Amino acid sequence: MAIDTASSTTTDTGTRTGTAPAARLSHRDKLVLFVLCAAQFMVALDFSVLNVALPVLGADLGMSQSALQWAVTAFALPSGGFLLLFGRIGDLYGRRKLFLSGLALFGAASLLATFAWDPASFLAGRALQGVGAAAIVPTGMSLLTTTFPEGPARDRALGISGTLLSLGYTVGMVAGGVLTDAFGWRSTMGLLTLFALLVLPLAPGLLPESRTPDRPRLDIPGAVTVTGGLLSLIYALSTAADHGFARTDVLVTLVAGLVLLTAFVLVESRAAAPLVSLPMLRRRTVAWGNLGGLVTFSMMSTIVFVLTLYLQEVLHLSAFETGLVFGVQGVLSVVAGVYTPRVIGLLGGARRTLVVSLTGQGVLVAALLGLGAGNASVWLAVAAVSLASMFHLGAIISYGLTVTSGVPDEEQGLATGLVTSTQQVGITIGIPLLGVLATTAGDLLSGVRTVVAIDAAVVLVTAALVAVGLRTRPSGAVEAEALGAR
């Protein structure tokens, strides 16, 4: 089946001019895309499928209210902390090999969590799921970008991948409630096991091996500092979401994370074969693209969180009715995923699409300032968050294309590791930084409006900064930048 995405040729400036023939995927290409996207969807599902099941899970396994935080944190820590390291290991020693290992580990860990007999066995399963996810996500993304060349085919592939990433989080929220009510909390982990069993047998015969040809030594000091820094930072922000920033462990790990990440930058500036090339980070497309990605993920996850509280606590909707609201959001995200590659062609490139998408997201989030205590506000909530999610999906796809375009195949694991690290950190930091304002305000509705106002302002300011940072330069300046990043 032909994919008739309108696209255009890529110039040195990162914009598109003229039109190129429509991308046509072979039957094998479609199967490869199915395997990679199914794995990404499975990981996205894991971020949210357990959320509504936590009270039932805690009662069944005898976990206290405070301990339930670890059902989420045990997964978030390794899944975010090891992304850059595993992305680079895949570059050096084989992306396919690491992807398959991560998939097998994720499936086995999901099975362990499904049949957990006490809190320790369940948390062990969740932590191992996180390790598996940290291997799957960057290697899966780099296999996608090295399999599908720059142009319409990659635009389409990343469009589908980004759609399923966004949809997986939303589907997880709805499916988690339905499965828990019908079959119990264990069915949420069982669903992930079934996904792994579906994908794993297909992957070995379809995915090509991919690695850098020279295989330099792994940068151990860089790996230790960046992994430790990300683990500390994610722990601090995840814990702060439930307990605030006043706790000693939050403050200690927050400072430790910042110190380790600063040390990482110093280590990389002196390393012969750095884990992260600092010249790559100085690429405008990488720096500004990842800023756009960080903001779109963190601010949208915050809006989903505060709207969940608003719909149930202010409008008194049931969990099922709340799920329907986000179900509309999921459907329109799919529509956005289908048409975003065409929009990229119409707007002249991923960079411009990123700016337009961030602007649209910010404007529609600002529309939520009109929320009130009456039931009529549910229609505003449905319309604004669903349309904002379409622009959010456009930002996800366009920032991924912006960051990975022009990057050599041997560094795609690094580039996609940065993309996926941005996603994970973005999802993690939004709620503790802003969501807490809604829950600590004396009046929840006032707190929600405060969060909405700040959220919209951050997105719109970021759109302006990204527009300036990614503005087109003369071709000589672009060539000099590209040479400096190698």
C-alpha positions as CSV (number, residue, x, y, z in Angstrom):
1,M,0.0,0.0,0.0
2,A,1.4,3.4,-1.0
3,I,1.9,6.0,1.6
4,D,1.0,9.2,-0.2
5,T,2.5,11.6,2.3
6,A,3.3,14.9,0.7
7,S,6.8,15.8,1.4
8,S,9.8,17.5,0.0
9,T,13.5,17.4,-0.4
10,T,15.6,18.3,2.7
11,T,18.0,21.2,2.4
12,D,21.1,22.0,4.5
13,T,19.0,24.5,6.4
14,G,16.6,21.8,7.7
15,T,13.6,23.1,5.8
16,R,11.9,21.4,2.9
17,T,11.5,22.9,-0.6
18,G,9.7,21.5,-3.5
19,T,7.9,18.2,-3.5
20,A,9.3,14.6,-3.5
21,P,7.6,11.5,-4.7
22,A,5.4,9.8,-2.1
23,A,7.0,7.2,0.2
24,R,6.3,3.6,-0.6
25,L,6.9,1.0,2.0
26,S,7.4,-2.7,1.1
27,H,5.6,-5.4,3.0
28,R,8.7,-6.1,5.0
29,D,9.1,-2.4,5.9
30,K,5.6,-2.4,7.2
31,L,6.3,-5.5,9.4
32,V,9.5,-3.9,10.7
33,L,7.5,-0.7,11.5
34,F,4.8,-2.8,13.2
35,V,7.3,-4.6,15.5
36,L,9.2,-1.4,16.5
37,C,6.0,0.7,17.0
38,A,4.3,-2.2,19.0
39,A,7.2,-2.3,21.3
40,Q,7.1,1.5,21.8
41,F,3.4,1.4,22.4
42,M,3.9,-1.3,25.0
43,V,6.3,0.8,27.0
44,A,4.1,3.9,26.7
45,L,1.2,1.8,28.0
46,D,3.3,0.8,31.0
47,F,3.6,4.4,32.1
48,S,-0.1,4.7,32.9
49,V,-1.9,1.4,32.9
50,L,-1.2,0.8,36.6
51,N,-2.2,4.2,37.9
52,V,-5.9,3.6,38.7
53,A,-5.1,0.1,40.0
54,L,-2.8,1.2,42.8
55,P,-5.3,1.3,45.7
56,V,-6.5,-2.3,44.8
57,L,-2.9,-3.5,44.3
58,G,-1.9,-2.0,47.7
59,A,-4.7,-3.8,49.5
60,D,-4.0,-7.1,47.8
61,L,-0.2,-7.1,48.4
62,G,-0.3,-5.3,51.8
63,M,1.5,-2.2,50.6
64,S,1.0,1.0,52.6
65,Q,-0.1,4.2,51.0
66,S,3.4,5.7,51.1
67,A,4.9,2.5,49.6
68,L,2.5,2.7,46.6
69,Q,4.7,5.5,45.2
70,W,7.3,2.9,44.5
71,A,5.0,1.0,42.2
72,V,5.6,4.0,39.8
73,T,9.0,5.1,40.9
74,A,10.5,1.6,40.6
75,F,9.7,1.7,36.9
76,A,10.5,5.3,36.3
77,L,14.0,5.2,37.8
78,P,15.7,2.7,35.5
79,S,13.6,3.4,32.5
80,G,14.8,7.0,32.5
81,G,18.2,6.6,34.2
82,F,19.7,4.1,31.7
83,L,18.3,5.5,28.4
84,L,21.5,7.4,27.3
85,L,23.8,4.5,28.4
86,F,21.8,1.9,26.6
87,G,21.4,4.0,23.6
88,R,25.2,4.3,23.3
89,I,25.7,0.6,24.1
90,G,23.4,-0.2,21.2
91,D,25.4,2.1,18.9
92,L,28.7,0.3,19.8
93,Y,27.7,-3.4,20.2
94,G,24.5,-3.8,18.3
95,R,21.1,-2.2,18.5
96,R,19.1,-5.2,17.4
97,K,20.8,-7.4,20.0
98,L,20.1,-4.9,22.8
99,F,16.5,-4.4,21.6
100,L,15.8,-8.1,21.7
101,S,17.4,-8.5,25.1
102,G,15.3,-5.6,26.5
103,L,12.2,-7.0,25.0
104,A,12.8,-10.4,26.5
105,L,13.6,-8.9,29.9
106,F,10.5,-6.7,29.8
107,G,8.3,-9.7,29.0
108,A,9.8,-11.8,31.8
109,A,9.6,-8.9,34.3
110,S,5.9,-8.3,33.4
111,L,5.2,-11.9,34.1
112,L,6.9,-11.6,37.5
113,A,4.8,-8.6,38.3
114,T,1.7,-10.3,37.2
115,F,2.2,-13.2,39.6
116,A,3.9,-11.2,42.4
117,W,3.3,-12.7,45.8
118,D,4.5,-9.8,48.0
119,P,5.6,-6.2,47.6
120,A,9.3,-7.1,47.1
121,S,8.6,-9.4,44.1
122,F,6.2,-6.9,42.6
123,L,8.7,-4.0,42.9
124,A,11.5,-6.2,41.5
125,G,9.3,-6.9,38.5
126,R,8.6,-3.2,38.0
127,A,12.3,-2.3,38.3
128,L,13.2,-5.0,35.7
129,Q,10.5,-3.7,33.4
130,G,12.2,-0.3,33.7
131,V,15.5,-1.7,32.7
132,G,14.0,-3.5,29.8
133,A,12.2,-0.3,28.7
134,A,15.5,1.6,28.9
135,A,16.9,-0.9,26.4
136,I,13.9,-1.0,24.1
137,V,13.1,2.7,23.6
138,P,16.5,4.2,22.4
139,T,17.4,1.1,20.3
140,G,14.0,0.8,18.8
141,M,14.0,4.5,17.8
142,S,17.5,4.2,16.4
143,L,16.6,1.1,14.4
144,L,13.6,3.0,13.1
145,T,15.7,6.0,12.0
146,T,18.4,3.8,10.4
147,T,15.9,1.6,8.7
148,F,13.9,4.4,7.1
149,P,16.0,7.1,5.4
150,E,15.4,10.8,5.8
151,G,12.5,12.0,3.9
152,P,8.9,10.9,3.5
153,A,9.5,7.4,4.7
154,R,11.1,8.4,8.0
155,D,8.5,11.2,8.5
156,R,5.8,8.7,8.2
157,A,7.5,6.1,10.4
158,L,8.2,8.7,13.1
159,G,4.6,10.0,12.8
160,I,3.2,6.5,13.5
161,S,5.7,6.0,16.3
162,G,4.9,9.3,17.9
163,T,1.1,8.7,17.6
164,L,1.4,5.4,19.4
165,L,3.6,6.8,22.1
166,S,1.0,9.5,22.9
167,L,-1.9,7.0,22.4
168,G,-0.3,4.4,24.6
169,Y,-0.3,6.7,27.6
170,T,-3.9,7.6,27.1
171,V,-5.1,4.1,26.4
172,G,-3.2,2.9,29.5
173,M,-5.3,5.3,31.7
174,V,-8.6,3.9,30.2
175,A,-7.6,0.3,29.9
176,G,-6.2,0.2,33.4
177,G,-9.5,1.1,35.0
178,V,-11.5,-1.3,32.7
179,L,-9.1,-4.2,33.3
180,T,-8.9,-3.6,37.1
181,D,-12.7,-3.5,37.5
182,A,-13.2,-6.6,35.3
183,F,-10.3,-8.9,36.1
184,G,-8.2,-7.3,39.0
185,W,-5.0,-5.3,39.0
186,R,-2.9,-8.3,37.8
187,S,-4.5,-8.1,34.4
188,T,-2.8,-4.8,33.8
189,M,0.6,-6.5,34.1
190,G,-0.7,-9.5,32.2
191,L,-1.6,-7.2,29.2
192,L,2.1,-6.1,29.0
193,T,3.2,-9.8,29.1
194,L,0.9,-10.5,26.1
195,F,2.3,-7.6,24.2
196,A,5.9,-8.8,24.7
197,L,4.9,-12.4,23.7
198,L,3.3,-10.9,20.5
199,V,6.3,-8.9,19.4
200,L,9.3,-11.0,20.6
201,P,8.8,-14.0,18.1
202,L,8.5,-11.6,15.1
203,A,11.5,-9.3,15.9
204,P,14.5,-11.6,15.3
205,G,13.7,-12.4,11.7
206,L,12.7,-8.9,10.7
207,L,15.1,-6.4,12.3
208,P,18.5,-5.8,10.8
209,E,21.6,-5.5,13.0
210,S,23.0,-2.0,13.2
211,R,26.1,-0.6,15.0
212,T,28.9,1.8,14.5
213,P,31.7,0.3,12.3
214,D,34.7,1.3,14.5
215,R,33.4,0.3,18.0
216,P,35.3,2.7,20.2
217,R,35.7,2.0,23.9
218,L,32.7,2.8,26.1
219,D,33.1,6.0,28.1
220,I,32.8,4.5,31.6
221,P,33.2,7.8,33.6
222,G,30.6,9.4,31.4
223,A,28.2,6.5,31.8
224,V,28.5,6.5,35.6
225,T,28.0,10.2,36.0
226,V,25.1,10.6,33.6
227,T,23.3,7.5,34.8
228,G,23.8,8.4,38.4
229,G,22.7,12.0,37.7
230,L,19.5,10.9,35.9
231,L,18.6,8.3,38.5
232,S,19.0,10.9,41.3
233,L,17.1,13.6,39.4
234,I,14.2,11.2,38.5
235,Y,14.0,9.9,42.0
236,A,13.8,13.4,43.5
237,L,11.2,14.6,41.1
238,S,9.1,11.5,41.3
239,T,9.1,11.5,45.1
240,A,8.4,15.3,45.2
241,A,5.2,14.6,43.2
242,D,3.7,12.8,46.2
243,H,5.5,14.2,49.2
244,G,6.8,17.7,48.1
245,F,10.3,19.1,48.0
246,A,10.8,19.6,51.8
247,R,11.8,15.9,52.4
248,T,15.5,15.4,53.1
249,D,15.9,12.5,50.6
250,V,14.3,14.7,47.9
251,L,16.7,17.6,48.5
252,V,19.8,15.3,48.8
253,T,19.0,13.4,45.6
254,L,18.1,16.6,43.7
255,V,21.4,18.2,44.6
256,A,23.3,15.0,43.9
257,G,21.6,14.7,40.5
258,L,22.6,18.3,39.5
259,V,26.2,17.7,40.8
260,L,26.6,14.5,38.8
261,L,25.2,15.9,35.6
262,T,27.6,18.9,36.0
263,A,30.4,16.4,36.4
264,F,29.2,14.5,33.4
265,V,29.6,17.6,31.2
266,L,33.1,18.1,32.5
267,V,34.0,14.5,31.9
268,E,32.6,14.5,28.4
269,S,34.6,17.7,27.5
270,R,37.8,15.7,28.2
271,A,36.9,12.2,27.1
272,A,38.6,10.7,24.0
273,A,35.4,8.8,23.0
274,P,32.6,10.6,24.9
275,L,29.3,9.0,25.7
276,V,27.6,12.2,24.5
277,S,29.4,14.3,22.0
278,L,29.3,17.9,23.3
279,P,29.6,19.2,19.7
280,M,26.4,17.3,19.0
281,L,24.6,19.0,21.9
282,R,25.7,22.4,20.4
283,R,23.8,21.6,17.2
284,R,20.9,24.1,17.1
285,T,18.6,21.3,15.9
286,V,19.6,19.1,18.9
287,A,19.5,21.8,21.6
288,W,16.4,23.6,20.5
289,G,14.6,20.5,19.3
290,N,15.0,18.8,22.7
291,L,14.0,21.9,24.5
292,G,10.7,21.9,22.5
293,G,10.3,18.2,23.3
294,L,11.0,18.6,27.0
295,V,8.4,21.4,27.3
296,T,5.7,19.7,25.2
297,F,5.9,16.5,27.3
298,S,6.2,18.1,30.7
299,M,3.4,20.6,30.2
300,M,1.0,18.2,28.5
301,S,1.5,15.5,31.2
302,T,0.7,18.2,33.8
303,I,-2.5,19.2,32.0
304,V,-3.7,15.6,31.9
305,F,-2.9,15.3,35.6
306,V,-4.8,18.4,36.7
307,L,-7.7,17.8,34.4
308,T,-8.1,14.3,35.9
309,L,-8.4,15.9,39.3
310,Y,-10.7,18.6,38.0
311,L,-13.1,16.3,36.2
312,Q,-13.5,13.9,39.2
313,E,-13.2,16.3,42.2
314,V,-14.9,19.5,40.8
315,L,-17.3,18.1,38.2
316,H,-17.7,14.8,40.1
317,L,-17.4,12.6,37.0
318,S,-16.8,8.9,37.5
319,A,-13.5,7.3,36.6
320,F,-15.2,5.8,33.5
321,E,-16.6,9.1,32.4
322,T,-13.2,10.7,32.9
323,G,-11.7,8.0,30.8
324,L,-14.1,8.8,28.0
325,V,-12.8,12.4,28.0
326,F,-9.3,11.2,27.5
327,G,-10.5,8.7,25.0
328,V,-11.6,11.5,22.7
329,Q,-8.1,13.0,23.2
330,G,-6.6,9.6,22.1
331,V,-8.7,9.4,18.9
332,L,-7.7,12.9,17.8
333,S,-4.1,12.1,18.6
334,V,-4.3,9.3,16.0
335,V,-5.7,11.7,13.5
336,A,-2.9,14.1,14.2
337,G,-0.3,11.3,13.7
338,V,-1.8,10.5,10.3
339,Y,-1.7,14.0,9.0
340,T,1.3,15.6,10.7
341,P,3.8,14.3,8.0
342,R,1.7,16.1,5.4
343,V,1.6,19.2,7.6
344,I,5.4,19.1,7.8
345,G,5.5,19.2,4.0
346,L,3.0,22.0,3.8
347,L,4.8,24.1,6.4
348,G,8.2,23.6,4.9
349,G,9.9,21.4,7.4
350,A,9.9,19.9,10.9
351,R,11.4,23.0,12.5
352,R,8.5,25.2,11.5
353,T,6.0,22.5,12.4
354,L,7.6,22.3,15.9
355,V,7.1,26.1,16.4
356,V,3.5,26.0,15.1
357,S,2.6,22.9,17.2
358,L,4.0,24.4,20.4
359,T,2.1,27.6,19.7
360,G,-1.2,25.7,19.1
361,Q,-0.7,23.7,22.2
362,G,-0.1,26.8,24.3
363,V,-3.2,28.7,23.0
364,L,-5.5,25.7,23.5
365,V,-4.2,25.1,27.0
366,A,-4.9,28.8,27.8
367,A,-8.5,28.2,26.7
368,L,-8.9,26.0,29.8
369,L,-8.8,29.2,31.9
370,G,-12.5,29.3,31.1
371,L,-13.2,26.2,33.2
372,G,-15.8,26.6,35.9
373,A,-17.7,24.6,38.5
374,G,-20.7,23.9,36.2
375,N,-21.1,20.7,34.2
376,A,-21.1,22.6,31.0
377,S,-17.4,23.1,31.4
378,V,-16.8,19.4,30.6
379,W,-17.4,20.3,26.9
380,L,-14.7,23.0,27.1
381,A,-12.4,20.5,28.7
382,V,-13.0,17.8,26.0
383,A,-12.6,20.3,23.1
384,A,-9.5,22.1,24.4
385,V,-7.5,19.2,25.7
386,S,-8.3,17.1,22.6
387,L,-7.3,19.8,20.2
388,A,-4.2,20.7,22.3
389,S,-3.3,17.0,22.1
390,M,-3.3,17.2,18.3
391,F,-0.8,20.0,18.4
392,H,1.1,18.1,21.1
393,L,1.4,15.1,18.8
394,G,2.6,17.4,16.1
395,A,5.3,18.7,18.4
396,I,6.4,15.1,19.4
397,I,6.8,14.1,15.8
398,S,8.5,17.3,14.6
399,Y,10.9,17.5,17.5
400,G,12.0,13.9,16.9
401,L,12.6,14.7,13.2
402,T,14.4,18.0,14.1
403,V,16.8,16.3,16.5
404,T,17.7,13.3,14.3
405,S,17.9,14.9,10.9
406,G,21.4,15.2,9.5
407,V,22.8,12.9,12.2
408,P,25.1,10.1,10.9
409,D,23.8,6.5,11.2
410,E,26.6,5.7,13.7
411,E,25.3,8.4,16.1
412,Q,21.6,7.7,15.7
413,G,21.5,5.7,19.0
414,L,22.9,8.7,20.8
415,A,20.5,11.2,19.1
416,T,17.5,9.0,19.7
417,G,18.8,8.4,23.3
418,L,18.6,12.1,23.8
419,V,15.1,12.2,22.3
420,T,13.8,9.5,24.6
421,S,15.6,10.9,27.6
422,T,13.9,14.2,27.0
423,Q,10.5,12.3,26.8
424,Q,11.1,10.5,30.1
425,V,12.4,13.5,32.0
426,G,9.6,15.7,30.5
427,I,6.9,13.3,31.7
428,T,8.6,13.1,35.1
429,I,9.1,16.7,35.9
430,G,5.9,18.4,34.9
431,I,3.6,17.0,37.6
432,P,5.9,17.7,40.6
433,L,6.9,21.1,39.4
434,L,3.4,22.4,38.6
435,G,0.8,19.8,39.5
436,V,1.5,20.2,43.1
437,L,0.2,23.8,42.9
438,A,-3.3,22.4,42.1
439,T,-3.3,20.0,45.0
440,T,-1.9,22.4,47.6
441,A,-4.2,25.3,46.8
442,G,-7.1,25.8,49.2
443,D,-9.6,25.8,46.3
444,L,-8.9,23.1,43.7
445,L,-10.5,25.0,40.9
446,S,-8.3,28.0,41.6
447,G,-5.3,25.8,41.8
448,V,-6.2,24.2,38.4
449,R,-6.5,27.7,36.8
450,T,-3.1,28.7,38.2
451,V,-1.5,25.6,36.8
452,V,-3.2,26.2,33.4
453,A,-2.0,29.8,33.2
454,I,1.6,28.9,34.0
455,D,1.5,25.9,31.7
456,A,0.3,27.9,28.8
457,A,2.8,30.7,29.4
458,V,5.7,28.2,29.5
459,V,4.7,26.6,26.2
460,L,4.1,29.9,24.4
461,V,7.4,31.4,25.6
462,T,9.2,28.2,24.5
463,A,7.6,28.4,21.1
464,A,9.0,31.9,20.7
465,L,12.5,30.8,21.9
466,V,12.5,27.8,19.6
467,A,11.4,29.9,16.6
468,V,14.4,32.2,17.2
469,G,16.8,29.4,18.0
470,L,15.9,27.4,14.8
471,R,15.6,30.3,12.5
472,T,17.1,29.7,9.0
473,R,20.8,30.7,8.6
474,P,22.8,31.3,5.5
475,S,24.1,28.0,3.9
476,G,27.7,28.8,4.8
477,A,26.8,29.1,8.5
478,V,24.9,25.8,8.4
479,E,27.8,24.0,6.8
480,A,30.1,25.4,9.4
481,E,27.8,24.2,12.2
482,A,27.5,20.7,10.7
483,L,31.3,20.4,10.4
484,G,31.7,21.6,14.0
485,A,29.3,18.9,15.3
486,R,31.3,16.1,13.9
